[in-house]
Structures are given as C-alpha cells and as structure tokens.
C-alpha cells in the first residue's frame, strides 16, 4: 500500500480513538455507540498495521 494511503488510515485511527473517548463521556456512557467507534478504531488500526509498504 502506498505511504499516502497508510497515513490516511493512521489519521482515521487517531480520529476514531479520540471519538470513542468523546462519545463515551458525552453520551452518558452509551456503550453501544462507544463500541461502534471503538470497533472502527480497531479496524483502522489493523488496516494500517498490516498493510505493506
């Protein structure tokens, strides 16, 4: 994968990670919505981590 696309997935991971924390505290600890953002963060991290240069 091109380095530009890997950096996009890294940025998406960071945004989803921050969104997970924000959603958890701002939605009165709604765990279903928190798991959606957490799952997206995990997915973006795995794509970033296991994509070849």
C-alpha positions in Angstrom: 0.0 0.0 0.0 1.2 3.5 -0.8 2.5 5.5 2.1 -0.1 8.2 1.5 -2.9 5.7 2.0 -1.3 4.3 5.1 -1.1 7.7 6.6 -4.8 8.2 5.9 -5.7 5.1 7.8 -3.4 6.2 10.6 -5.3 9.5 10.7 -8.7 7.7 10.7 -7.5 5.5 13.6 -6.5 8.5 15.7 -9.8 10.3 15.0 -11.8 7.2 15.8 -9.8 6.7 19.0 -10.5 10.2 20.1 -14.1 10.0 19.0 -14.5 6.8 21.2 -13.5 8.7 24.3 -15.6 11.7 23.5 -18.7 9.6 22.7 -18.3 7.6 25.9 -18.3 10.6 28.1 -20.7 12.9 26.1 -23.4 10.3 25.5 -23.9 9.4 29.2 -21.8 6.3 28.8 -23.8 4.7 26.0 -21.9 1.5 25.4 -23.4 0.5 22.1 -22.4 3.8 20.4 -19.0 3.6 22.1 -18.4 0.1 20.8 -19.2 1.3 17.2 -16.5 3.9 17.4 -14.1 1.6 19.2 -14.6 -1.1 16.6 -13.9 1.4 13.8 -10.7 2.4 15.6 -9.6 -1.2 15.8 -10.4 -1.8 12.2 -8.5 1.3 11.0 -5.5 0.3 13.2 -5.4 -3.3 11.8 -5.6 -2.0 8.2 -2.7 0.4 9.0 -0.7 -2.1 10.9 -0.9 -5.0 8.4 -0.6 -3.1 5.2 2.7 -3.4 3.4 4.8 -0.5 2.3 
